[in-house]
C-alpha cells in the first residue's frame, strides 16, 4: 500500500478585515472635552470658556462651573456673592452649582464650598468620606461612603438610613434620593410651596434629579419618569428607552442625553433653555436655573485596523490500496 503525499489542491484566500474611523462616544469624560451653553446668558453664564480639557460641568443660576482634566475648577458668570471665586487646587473630582454658591468634592473625600451662605448652605459637615455632592438654590446634599445622606442649607433634614446611592435637593426645602434597591424616596416640609412631590413607584431607578417642585428619574431600561408639579410640562419628559442621563432645571424644565449623544429638552422655555444644540456628540449635561450646559466627548480615537491573512487549505491525500 502506498500513500500520495502531495496535496491535490492548495487554496489561497486573502482575508481582509478593516475597521476605520470609529470614535468612542459614551456618557462621561475622562480626558477632556469642550463646553456648549444655551439659554439665559445675561452674565455670560451660558457663554462657554475656551478649551477642550473639561471633564465635568455644573450650571447654577447666573454662573457656571467646570472641572479641568487636571483637577482644577473653572468658574464664570455673575460674581456678586463670590460664587465664581472657586478654590484653587488640582485635586477636585466633582462640582455642583447652586443659586449663589458652589460645592466641590476633593479626591480625599472632603468638600469645599464658596459663595453666599445666607441659609447655611456653606456650613459643610466635617469628614473625608463623601462620595457625591449636589446643590440647587440654597440647598446642599452629600452622600457619605456608608450610604448616609447629609443635607444642609434651605432643606429639610435628610432621611435616616445608610442605603442611599444617589440624592438631589429640590428647590424650597425638599429632596429626592435613590436607595440601593432602586426605589426613590422624597422628603420635605409638611406644608409650603412648592409641595414635596410624591415619589414614583418602582425599584428600577438609576438616577434622580430635582427642580422647582418636580423631579426627573431615569429607569434602568433607559426611559424617563417625571413627577411633581407640571405647570409647563416639566414633569412630562419625552418617551423612549435610549436615555443615559437627565437633569431637572430649577425653574420648570428638563434636559436629557440620549445614548446616541443627542440632547432633548422639555418644559418652560422663557429664556431659550429648551433650544438645545443639535448634534450627536455630547457626553454630559447640566441644567441650571435658566440655562443649560453640555460637554462634548473627549476627542475620539480613530483607529484603522487592517488584518491581512493567508488561509491555506489542503485536502487530505487520497489513500491508494
VENSUL-V817358 format. One record per backbone hydrogen bond with DSSP energy under -1.0 kcal/mol. CO is the residue of the C=O (numbers start at 1). NH is the residue of the N-H. If there is no record, write none. Layout:
co->CO nh->NH
co->CO nh->NH
//
This chain:
co->2 nh->320
co->11 nh->313
co->13 nh->311
co->15 nh->309
co->17 nh->307
co->19 nh->305
co->23 nh->25
co->33 nh->54
co->34 nh->296
co->36 nh->294
co->38 nh->292
co->41 nh->44
co->44 nh->47
co->53 nh->69
co->54 nh->33
co->56 nh->67
co->58 nh->65
co->60 nh->289
co->62 nh->78
co->63 nh->60
co->64 nh->76
co->65 nh->58
co->66 nh->74
co->67 nh->55
co->68 nh->71
co->71 nh->92
co->72 nh->68
co->74 nh->66
co->76 nh->64
co->82 nh->85
co->84 nh->86
co->91 nh->107
co->94 nh->105
co->96 nh->103
co->98 nh->61
co->100 nh->116
co->101 nh->98
co->102 nh->114
co->103 nh->96
co->104 nh->112
co->105 nh->93
co->105 nh->94
co->106 nh->109
co->109 nh->130
co->110 nh->106
co->112 nh->104
co->114 nh->102
co->117 nh->120
co->120 nh->123
co->122 nh->124
co->129 nh->145
co->132 nh->143
co->134 nh->141
co->136 nh->139
co->137 nh->99
co->138 nh->154
co->139 nh->136
co->140 nh->152
co->141 nh->134
co->142 nh->150
co->143 nh->131
co->143 nh->132
co->144 nh->147
co->147 nh->164
co->148 nh->144
co->150 nh->142
co->152 nh->140
co->153 nh->155
co->154 nh->173
co->163 nh->180
co->166 nh->178
co->168 nh->176
co->174 nh->170
co->175 nh->187
co->176 nh->168
co->177 nh->185
co->178 nh->165
co->178 nh->166
co->179 nh->182
co->182 nh->205
co->183 nh->179
co->185 nh->177
co->187 nh->175
co->204 nh->220
co->207 nh->218
co->209 nh->216
co->211 nh->171
co->211 nh->213
co->213 nh->229
co->214 nh->211
co->215 nh->227
co->216 nh->209
co->217 nh->225
co->218 nh->206
co->218 nh->207
co->219 nh->222
co->222 nh->243
co->223 nh->219
co->225 nh->217
co->227 nh->215
co->233 nh->236
co->242 nh->259
co->245 nh->257
co->247 nh->255
co->250 nh->212
co->250 nh->252
co->252 nh->268
co->253 nh->249
co->254 nh->266
co->255 nh->247
co->256 nh->264
co->257 nh->244
co->257 nh->245
co->258 nh->261
co->261 nh->282
co->262 nh->258
co->264 nh->256
co->266 nh->254
co->272 nh->275
co->274 nh->276
co->281 nh->297
co->283 nh->28
co->284 nh->295
co->286 nh->293
co->288 nh->250
co->289 nh->251
co->290 nh->40
co->291 nh->288
co->292 nh->38
co->293 nh->286
co->294 nh->36
co->295 nh->283
co->295 nh->284
co->305 nh->19
co->307 nh->17
co->309 nh->15
co->311 nh->13
co->313 nh->11
co->318 nh->4
//
